[in-house]
Amino acid sequence: MLYLNFSPFPTLTTDRLVLRRPLATDDREILSLRSDVTVNKFLDRPIASSIRDAQQFLQKLKSIIDKNDGIAWAINLKGDTTLLGVVCFWNISKETAIAEIGFELTPRYQGRGIMLEAVLKAVNYAFIAMNVTAIEGWTHKENISSIRLMEKSNFCRDTEAEANHEGQDYFVNMVIYSLKQQKNVKL
């Protein structure tokens, strides 16, 4: 059984990045990210169309974090507070200690290894600090960028998990990648 506590909020850093708590002042960048057609191509969600949509999303993240039901980090370059993307853990099963990872990055920053760096740091946090035993990543079968990112992050296609969802409407065209907890991982 997982007992999660994200207070105080865990800010994470890498060589180039700061993963910090999303703020209400990130609303313009969130709107840009969540209204971008290429970012939303494979996502089953309404495209944000107003600053209010972005503010509501940020409020939802705040509520999830405050209730310890999930965690999301705003990604920015060191020395710059501009939100470039988000990496999160949600759909966390406290009984099985399995979390689902989600991530999205502004297109002009894609292809630079930023999301790989953020995902690897977040995964280490999930295994060490949250004590999850496995992480799943769900993506559309044609989302090659997401699949490559998960593979570079040591996730493997999980056909057994996919079989558990086969035939369900929400799972059409989806694939699942999983990463099991590694022993002796350092945060």
N, C-alpha and C positions, 0 to 999 in steps of 0.2 A: 504494500500500500504506500503510495506516494503522499507526502505531506509537503506541499509547496508553500514557499513564502518569498515573495519578490519585494519585500520591504526590509531594508532599503533596496532601491532598484539597482541591479547589478550592471554597471557600465563596463563594457569590455573594450579592450584595445588590441590592435594588431600593429604591424609595422607602419601601415598606411592609414588605418581606419579607426574610427570611434563608433562603437555600437552603443547607443544611448536610448534613454526613454523617449518615445515620441511625445511631442509637445503640441499644444494648441496652435502655436506659431508656425507649425509645419504645414498648415492648411493649404497654402498655395502649391507647395511641392507635392503634397498628397493629391490635390486636384489634378495637377499635371500628370502624375503617375497613373492615377486611376481612370483618367479620361483618354489616355493614349491608346490608340487602336492596336498598335503592335503589342503592347503589354497585355492587353485584354483579349488578344486573338484566341487563346485557348482556355480562357477562364469563363466559368458559368456564373457571371454576376452582372448586375446592371452597371453600365459605364457611368461614372460620376459626371454630372453635367453642371454642377454649381459648387461654389465655395461651401454652401450649406451641406452638400453631400460629403465633402471632405471633412468638415467639422464633425458631422455625425459619425463618420468612420473613426476619427481620432477619439471621440468620446467613447465609442464602443471599445477601442483598444484600451483606453484608460480603465474602463469598468472591468474588463477581462483581467487586466493586470492587478487592479486593486482587490479583486475577489480571489486572486491566486488560481484562476482557471486556465491561464495561459500567459505567455509573455511575448512581447514584440519589441524589437529594437529598430530605431531609425539608424540608418547607415549614413555616415558622412566621413569625408576625408579629414585627417588631423589638421587642425588649424582653420577649419571651415565648417560652420554649423549647418550648411545647406544639406537638406535631406536628399540623398541620391536614391534610396530604396529602403526596403523593409525586409527583415528576416524574422520569422516568428515560429513559435510552437503553440499549437492549438489542438483541439479535439484530443486532449490529454486524458487517457484512461488512468485514473489514480489506482484502480484495482489491478490492472495488468502492467502498469508502468511503461506504457507505450505512448509516444507523442507523435503528432503529425507535424512536419515542417512545411513552412510556406515561405516564399521569397519572391520579390519583384524588384526590378532595377530600372531606373530611367534609361531609355535606349541609348542616349549619347555616351553613357558610361559602360555599356555592355561591351564585352570582348576584351576587357582590361584586367581580368582576374579579380575584380573587386568582390563580386558575389561569391566566388570560390573562397576567398579569404574570410569573408563574413560568415559563410556557412560552416567552414571548418571551426572557427572560433565558437560559434553558437552550438555546434554539435558537441564540442568538448565541454562546454558549460552544461548542456543537457545531461550528459553522462556523469559528470563529476558532481556538480552542484545540485541538480534536480534529481539525480539518481534514477533516470529512466533506464530501462533495459534494452529498448529498441526505439528507433525512429523510423517512421514511414514517410515517404514522399509520394503523393499522388499527382499524376500529370496526364495530359492528353497524349495519346500514343504518337501523335505527329509533332509534339513539342520537343524537337530535337535538342534545342538549347538547354531546356530543363533536364532532359535525360542525360545529356553529356555532363552537365554540372553535377548531377547526383552520382554519376559514374566516377567522375574525377574526385568526388568526396567519399569514395569507397562504398557507396550504396550499391546493392545488387538487385536485379529484377526479382520480385517475389511473386512467382506464379501461384504459390499456395494461397497467399493473401488474396490475389486476384480471383481465384476459384471461389473463395468465400463470398464474393460480391457478384459473381457471374449471373447475368440475367436480370439484375436490378437496373431500373431505368437510369438512375443517377450515375451508373458505372459504365455506360456505353462509351466506347472509345478511350477508356482510361487504362493506365498501367500503374502499378505500384512498385516502388523501390523501397528497400529496407536496409537498415544498418543496425546491427546488433552491438551492444556495448562491448568495447574492447577493454581488456584488463591492462593495468599500468599506464593508462592515458593521463597526461598531465594537463591541467588547465592553463 
